[in-house]
Amino acid sequence: MLSLRFAVLFAHIVAVIVALGGSLFSTFALAPVLAAELDPPARVRVSRQIVRRLGAIVLTSLAVLVVTGIFNVLFIGGVSILLAIKLVLVVVVIGLALYQYGNLGTQIWRLSAAGPSPEVADLQARFRRVGLTVGSIVLLIVYLSLGLTRGPGAIVASIR
């Protein structure tokens, strides 16, 4: 049973790394390079492909996180206040990610088929803002997870 717990925890951590790492790479490395190196029509074509692929990767990672998270809660056997806060934040992240990729990403995909436009640029800016919000909340969730692994009172002790 212990090895199953570690396998589930490993899959959970890998899913966090994939989802957060891909989003941060896209926001801070790829998007600025695309803006600097490609003309608007080419940038739109490449961005369309990135949104579609990254969306599939991030949403798949979120699904893995939900499944492995449920197993992790079952392994723990109870829900502390800290875990409850983390779970509420997870629900917020899932909602924002679905909005980002399911709504904004789809709109960007549809509108960008005609080429660059002010509407697409506005949507891309909103897409990035939502992504940064999601990334910030995920980092908070990771911090809370560290507290969960250290036992009762770990967050209070680490704040002091």
Rosetta constraint file for C-alpha pairs under 8 A:
AtomPair CA 1 CA 5 HARMONIC 6.32 0.50
AtomPair CA 2 CA 6 HARMONIC 6.38 0.50
AtomPair CA 3 CA 7 HARMONIC 6.14 0.50
AtomPair CA 4 CA 8 HARMONIC 6.14 0.50
AtomPair CA 5 CA 9 HARMONIC 6.11 0.50
AtomPair CA 5 CA 72 HARMONIC 7.41 0.50
AtomPair CA 5 CA 75 HARMONIC 7.13 0.50
AtomPair CA 6 CA 10 HARMONIC 5.92 0.50
AtomPair CA 7 CA 11 HARMONIC 6.18 0.50
AtomPair CA 8 CA 12 HARMONIC 6.11 0.50
AtomPair CA 8 CA 68 HARMONIC 5.73 0.50
AtomPair CA 8 CA 71 HARMONIC 7.20 0.50
AtomPair CA 8 CA 72 HARMONIC 7.22 0.50
AtomPair CA 9 CA 13 HARMONIC 6.19 0.50
AtomPair CA 9 CA 68 HARMONIC 7.10 0.50
AtomPair CA 9 CA 72 HARMONIC 7.03 0.50
AtomPair CA 10 CA 14 HARMONIC 6.12 0.50
AtomPair CA 11 CA 15 HARMONIC 6.10 0.50
AtomPair CA 11 CA 64 HARMONIC 7.62 0.50
AtomPair CA 11 CA 68 HARMONIC 7.08 0.50
AtomPair CA 12 CA 16 HARMONIC 6.43 0.50
AtomPair CA 12 CA 64 HARMONIC 6.91 0.50
AtomPair CA 12 CA 65 HARMONIC 5.45 0.50
AtomPair CA 12 CA 68 HARMONIC 5.59 0.50
AtomPair CA 12 CA 69 HARMONIC 6.94 0.50
AtomPair CA 13 CA 17 HARMONIC 6.27 0.50
AtomPair CA 14 CA 18 HARMONIC 6.09 0.50
AtomPair CA 15 CA 19 HARMONIC 6.05 0.50
AtomPair CA 15 CA 61 HARMONIC 4.93 0.50
AtomPair CA 15 CA 62 HARMONIC 7.18 0.50
AtomPair CA 15 CA 64 HARMONIC 6.46 0.50
AtomPair CA 15 CA 65 HARMONIC 6.13 0.50
AtomPair CA 16 CA 20 HARMONIC 5.87 0.50
AtomPair CA 16 CA 21 HARMONIC 7.89 0.50
AtomPair CA 16 CA 61 HARMONIC 7.10 0.50
AtomPair CA 16 CA 62 HARMONIC 7.99 0.50
AtomPair CA 16 CA 65 HARMONIC 7.18 0.50
AtomPair CA 17 CA 21 HARMONIC 5.35 0.50
AtomPair CA 17 CA 22 HARMONIC 7.92 0.50
AtomPair CA 18 CA 22 HARMONIC 5.76 0.50
AtomPair CA 18 CA 57 HARMONIC 7.85 0.50
AtomPair CA 18 CA 58 HARMONIC 7.39 0.50
AtomPair CA 18 CA 61 HARMONIC 6.87 0.50
AtomPair CA 19 CA 23 HARMONIC 6.26 0.50
AtomPair CA 19 CA 57 HARMONIC 7.06 0.50
AtomPair CA 19 CA 58 HARMONIC 4.82 0.50
AtomPair CA 19 CA 61 HARMONIC 5.78 0.50
AtomPair CA 19 CA 62 HARMONIC 7.32 0.50
AtomPair CA 20 CA 24 HARMONIC 6.03 0.50
AtomPair CA 20 CA 135 HARMONIC 6.30 0.50
AtomPair CA 20 CA 138 HARMONIC 7.51 0.50
AtomPair CA 21 CA 25 HARMONIC 5.94 0.50
AtomPair CA 22 CA 26 HARMONIC 6.08 0.50
AtomPair CA 22 CA 54 HARMONIC 7.18 0.50
AtomPair CA 22 CA 58 HARMONIC 7.66 0.50
AtomPair CA 23 CA 27 HARMONIC 6.16 0.50
AtomPair CA 23 CA 54 HARMONIC 7.63 0.50
AtomPair CA 23 CA 58 HARMONIC 7.77 0.50
AtomPair CA 23 CA 131 HARMONIC 6.95 0.50
AtomPair CA 23 CA 135 HARMONIC 7.65 0.50
AtomPair CA 24 CA 28 HARMONIC 5.88 0.50
AtomPair CA 24 CA 29 HARMONIC 7.75 0.50
AtomPair CA 24 CA 132 HARMONIC 7.91 0.50
AtomPair CA 24 CA 135 HARMONIC 7.36 0.50
AtomPair CA 25 CA 29 HARMONIC 5.20 0.50
AtomPair CA 25 CA 30 HARMONIC 6.30 0.50
AtomPair CA 26 CA 30 HARMONIC 4.75 0.50
AtomPair CA 26 CA 31 HARMONIC 5.86 0.50
AtomPair CA 27 CA 31 HARMONIC 5.61 0.50
AtomPair CA 27 CA 32 HARMONIC 7.64 0.50
AtomPair CA 27 CA 128 HARMONIC 6.59 0.50
AtomPair CA 27 CA 131 HARMONIC 7.82 0.50
AtomPair CA 27 CA 132 HARMONIC 7.99 0.50
AtomPair CA 28 CA 32 HARMONIC 6.67 0.50
AtomPair CA 29 CA 33 HARMONIC 6.47 0.50
AtomPair CA 30 CA 34 HARMONIC 6.12 0.50
AtomPair CA 31 CA 35 HARMONIC 6.14 0.50
AtomPair CA 32 CA 36 HARMONIC 6.17 0.50
AtomPair CA 33 CA 37 HARMONIC 5.86 0.50
AtomPair CA 34 CA 38 HARMONIC 5.47 0.50
AtomPair CA 34 CA 43 HARMONIC 6.03 0.50
AtomPair CA 35 CA 39 HARMONIC 7.65 0.50
AtomPair CA 35 CA 40 HARMONIC 7.91 0.50
AtomPair CA 35 CA 43 HARMONIC 6.92 0.50
AtomPair CA 38 CA 42 HARMONIC 5.90 0.50
AtomPair CA 38 CA 43 HARMONIC 5.37 0.50
AtomPair CA 39 CA 43 HARMONIC 5.97 0.50
AtomPair CA 40 CA 44 HARMONIC 6.06 0.50
AtomPair CA 40 CA 115 HARMONIC 7.97 0.50
AtomPair CA 40 CA 116 HARMONIC 6.08 0.50
AtomPair CA 41 CA 45 HARMONIC 6.41 0.50
AtomPair CA 41 CA 115 HARMONIC 5.78 0.50
AtomPair CA 41 CA 116 HARMONIC 5.98 0.50
AtomPair CA 42 CA 46 HARMONIC 6.23 0.50
AtomPair CA 43 CA 47 HARMONIC 5.88 0.50
AtomPair CA 44 CA 48 HARMONIC 6.05 0.50
AtomPair CA 44 CA 112 HARMONIC 6.29 0.50
AtomPair CA 44 CA 115 HARMONIC 6.47 0.50
AtomPair CA 44 CA 116 HARMONIC 6.29 0.50
AtomPair CA 45 CA 49 HARMONIC 6.69 0.50
AtomPair CA 45 CA 112 HARMONIC 7.68 0.50
AtomPair CA 45 CA 113 HARMONIC 7.95 0.50
AtomPair CA 45 CA 115 HARMONIC 7.87 0.50
AtomPair CA 46 CA 50 HARMONIC 6.30 0.50
AtomPair CA 47 CA 51 HARMONIC 6.05 0.50
AtomPair CA 48 CA 52 HARMONIC 6.33 0.50
AtomPair CA 48 CA 108 HARMONIC 7.41 0.50
AtomPair CA 48 CA 109 HARMONIC 5.66 0.50
AtomPair CA 48 CA 112 HARMONIC 7.14 0.50
AtomPair CA 49 CA 53 HARMONIC 6.16 0.50
AtomPair CA 50 CA 54 HARMONIC 5.65 0.50
AtomPair CA 50 CA 55 HARMONIC 7.94 0.50
AtomPair CA 51 CA 55 HARMONIC 5.63 0.50
AtomPair CA 51 CA 101 HARMONIC 7.52 0.50
AtomPair CA 51 CA 105 HARMONIC 6.22 0.50
AtomPair CA 51 CA 109 HARMONIC 7.63 0.50
AtomPair CA 52 CA 56 HARMONIC 6.36 0.50
AtomPair CA 52 CA 105 HARMONIC 7.56 0.50
AtomPair CA 52 CA 109 HARMONIC 7.85 0.50
AtomPair CA 53 CA 57 HARMONIC 6.30 0.50
AtomPair CA 54 CA 58 HARMONIC 5.94 0.50
AtomPair CA 55 CA 59 HARMONIC 5.93 0.50
AtomPair CA 55 CA 101 HARMONIC 5.54 0.50
AtomPair CA 55 CA 105 HARMONIC 7.72 0.50
AtomPair CA 56 CA 60 HARMONIC 5.94 0.50
AtomPair CA 57 CA 61 HARMONIC 6.09 0.50
AtomPair CA 58 CA 62 HARMONIC 6.18 0.50
AtomPair CA 59 CA 63 HARMONIC 6.28 0.50
AtomPair CA 59 CA 97 HARMONIC 7.45 0.50
AtomPair CA 59 CA 98 HARMONIC 7.56 0.50
AtomPair CA 60 CA 64 HARMONIC 6.32 0.50
AtomPair CA 61 CA 65 HARMONIC 6.09 0.50
AtomPair CA 62 CA 66 HARMONIC 6.19 0.50
AtomPair CA 62 CA 94 HARMONIC 7.06 0.50
AtomPair CA 63 CA 67 HARMONIC 6.33 0.50
AtomPair CA 64 CA 68 HARMONIC 5.97 0.50
AtomPair CA 65 CA 69 HARMONIC 5.57 0.50
AtomPair CA 66 CA 70 HARMONIC 6.16 0.50
AtomPair CA 67 CA 71 HARMONIC 6.52 0.50
AtomPair CA 68 CA 72 HARMONIC 6.09 0.50
AtomPair CA 69 CA 73 HARMONIC 6.21 0.50
AtomPair CA 70 CA 74 HARMONIC 6.29 0.50
AtomPair CA 71 CA 75 HARMONIC 6.17 0.50
AtomPair CA 72 CA 76 HARMONIC 6.24 0.50
AtomPair CA 73 CA 77 HARMONIC 6.20 0.50
AtomPair CA 73 CA 78 HARMONIC 6.82 0.50
AtomPair CA 73 CA 79 HARMONIC 7.26 0.50
AtomPair CA 74 CA 78 HARMONIC 7.41 0.50
AtomPair CA 79 CA 83 HARMONIC 5.78 0.50
AtomPair CA 79 CA 84 HARMONIC 6.27 0.50
AtomPair CA 80 CA 84 HARMONIC 6.11 0.50
AtomPair CA 81 CA 85 HARMONIC 6.25 0.50
AtomPair CA 82 CA 86 HARMONIC 6.29 0.50
AtomPair CA 82 CA 144 HARMONIC 7.01 0.50
AtomPair CA 82 CA 147 HARMONIC 7.95 0.50
AtomPair CA 82 CA 148 HARMONIC 7.11 0.50
AtomPair CA 83 CA 87 HARMONIC 6.10 0.50
AtomPair CA 83 CA 144 HARMONIC 7.88 0.50
AtomPair CA 83 CA 145 HARMONIC 7.97 0.50
AtomPair CA 83 CA 148 HARMONIC 7.15 0.50
AtomPair CA 84 CA 88 HARMONIC 6.26 0.50
AtomPair CA 85 CA 89 HARMONIC 6.31 0.50
AtomPair CA 86 CA 90 HARMONIC 6.14 0.50
AtomPair CA 86 CA 141 HARMONIC 5.77 0.50
AtomPair CA 86 CA 144 HARMONIC 6.62 0.50
AtomPair CA 86 CA 145 HARMONIC 7.66 0.50
AtomPair CA 87 CA 91 HARMONIC 6.31 0.50
AtomPair CA 88 CA 92 HARMONIC 6.42 0.50
AtomPair CA 89 CA 93 HARMONIC 6.16 0.50
AtomPair CA 89 CA 137 HARMONIC 7.05 0.50
AtomPair CA 89 CA 141 HARMONIC 6.97 0.50
AtomPair CA 90 CA 94 HARMONIC 6.13 0.50
AtomPair CA 90 CA 138 HARMONIC 7.85 0.50
AtomPair CA 90 CA 141 HARMONIC 7.51 0.50
AtomPair CA 91 CA 95 HARMONIC 6.17 0.50
AtomPair CA 92 CA 96 HARMONIC 6.14 0.50
AtomPair CA 93 CA 97 HARMONIC 5.96 0.50
AtomPair CA 93 CA 134 HARMONIC 5.71 0.50
AtomPair CA 93 CA 137 HARMONIC 6.96 0.50
AtomPair CA 93 CA 138 HARMONIC 7.27 0.50
AtomPair CA 94 CA 98 HARMONIC 6.06 0.50
AtomPair CA 95 CA 99 HARMONIC 6.17 0.50
AtomPair CA 96 CA 100 HARMONIC 5.93 0.50
AtomPair CA 96 CA 130 HARMONIC 6.95 0.50
AtomPair CA 96 CA 134 HARMONIC 6.72 0.50
AtomPair CA 97 CA 101 HARMONIC 6.01 0.50
AtomPair CA 97 CA 102 HARMONIC 7.71 0.50
AtomPair CA 97 CA 130 HARMONIC 7.93 0.50
AtomPair CA 97 CA 131 HARMONIC 7.62 0.50
AtomPair CA 97 CA 134 HARMONIC 7.06 0.50
AtomPair CA 98 CA 102 HARMONIC 5.04 0.50
AtomPair CA 98 CA 103 HARMONIC 7.10 0.50
AtomPair CA 99 CA 103 HARMONIC 4.95 0.50
AtomPair CA 99 CA 104 HARMONIC 6.43 0.50
AtomPair CA 100 CA 104 HARMONIC 5.07 0.50
AtomPair CA 100 CA 105 HARMONIC 6.04 0.50
AtomPair CA 100 CA 127 HARMONIC 5.86 0.50
AtomPair CA 100 CA 130 HARMONIC 6.40 0.50
AtomPair CA 100 CA 131 HARMONIC 7.16 0.50
AtomPair CA 101 CA 105 HARMONIC 4.39 0.50
AtomPair CA 101 CA 106 HARMONIC 6.67 0.50
AtomPair CA 102 CA 106 HARMONIC 5.77 0.50
AtomPair CA 103 CA 107 HARMONIC 6.20 0.50
AtomPair CA 104 CA 108 HARMONIC 6.08 0.50
AtomPair CA 104 CA 123 HARMONIC 6.49 0.50
AtomPair CA 104 CA 124 HARMONIC 7.93 0.50
AtomPair CA 104 CA 126 HARMONIC 7.86 0.50
AtomPair CA 104 CA 127 HARMONIC 6.23 0.50
AtomPair CA 105 CA 109 HARMONIC 6.02 0.50
AtomPair CA 105 CA 127 HARMONIC 7.27 0.50
AtomPair CA 106 CA 110 HARMONIC 6.18 0.50
AtomPair CA 107 CA 111 HARMONIC 5.99 0.50
AtomPair CA 107 CA 123 HARMONIC 7.69 0.50
AtomPair CA 108 CA 112 HARMONIC 5.67 0.50
AtomPair CA 108 CA 120 HARMONIC 5.73 0.50
AtomPair CA 108 CA 123 HARMONIC 6.41 0.50
AtomPair CA 108 CA 124 HARMONIC 7.03 0.50
AtomPair CA 109 CA 113 HARMONIC 6.58 0.50
AtomPair CA 111 CA 115 HARMONIC 7.56 0.50
AtomPair CA 111 CA 119 HARMONIC 7.68 0.50
AtomPair CA 111 CA 120 HARMONIC 6.35 0.50
AtomPair CA 112 CA 116 HARMONIC 6.17 0.50
AtomPair CA 112 CA 117 HARMONIC 7.47 0.50
AtomPair CA 112 CA 120 HARMONIC 6.29 0.50
AtomPair CA 116 CA 120 HARMONIC 6.65 0.50
AtomPair CA 116 CA 121 HARMONIC 7.65 0.50
AtomPair CA 117 CA 121 HARMONIC 6.51 0.50
AtomPair CA 118 CA 122 HARMONIC 6.21 0.50
AtomPair CA 119 CA 123 HARMONIC 6.21 0.50
AtomPair CA 120 CA 124 HARMONIC 6.03 0.50
AtomPair CA 121 CA 125 HARMONIC 6.24 0.50
AtomPair CA 122 CA 126 HARMONIC 6.33 0.50
AtomPair CA 123 CA 127 HARMONIC 5.96 0.50
AtomPair CA 124 CA 128 HARMONIC 6.19 0.50
AtomPair CA 125 CA 129 HARMONIC 6.29 0.50
AtomPair CA 126 CA 130 HARMONIC 6.14 0.50
AtomPair CA 127 CA 131 HARMONIC 6.13 0.50
AtomPair CA 128 CA 132 HARMONIC 6.14 0.50
AtomPair CA 129 CA 133 HARMONIC 6.23 0.50
AtomPair CA 130 CA 134 HARMONIC 6.13 0.50
AtomPair CA 131 CA 135 HARMONIC 6.08 0.50
AtomPair CA 132 CA 136 HARMONIC 6.10 0.50
AtomPair CA 133 CA 137 HARMONIC 6.24 0.50
AtomPair CA 134 CA 138 HARMONIC 6.08 0.50
AtomPair CA 135 CA 139 HARMONIC 6.22 0.50
AtomPair CA 136 CA 140 HARMONIC 6.40 0.50
AtomPair CA 137 CA 141 HARMONIC 6.19 0.50
AtomPair CA 138 CA 142 HARMONIC 6.16 0.50
AtomPair CA 139 CA 143 HARMONIC 6.24 0.50
AtomPair CA 140 CA 144 HARMONIC 6.21 0.50
AtomPair CA 141 CA 145 HARMONIC 6.07 0.50
AtomPair CA 142 CA 146 HARMONIC 6.40 0.50
AtomPair CA 143 CA 147 HARMONIC 6.72 0.50
AtomPair CA 144 CA 148 HARMONIC 6.42 0.50
AtomPair CA 144 CA 155 HARMONIC 7.50 0.50
AtomPair CA 145 CA 149 HARMONIC 6.34 0.50
AtomPair CA 146 CA 150 HARMONIC 6.46 0.50
AtomPair CA 147 CA 151 HARMONIC 6.60 0.50
AtomPair CA 147 CA 152 HARMONIC 7.85 0.50
AtomPair CA 147 CA 153 HARMONIC 7.81 0.50
AtomPair CA 147 CA 154 HARMONIC 5.17 0.50
AtomPair CA 147 CA 155 HARMONIC 5.10 0.50
AtomPair CA 148 CA 152 HARMONIC 7.46 0.50
AtomPair CA 148 CA 154 HARMONIC 7.53 0.50
AtomPair CA 150 CA 154 HARMONIC 5.62 0.50
AtomPair CA 153 CA 157 HARMONIC 6.22 0.50
AtomPair CA 154 CA 158 HARMONIC 6.04 0.50
AtomPair CA 155 CA 159 HARMONIC 6.18 0.50
AtomPair CA 156 CA 160 HARMONIC 6.65 0.50
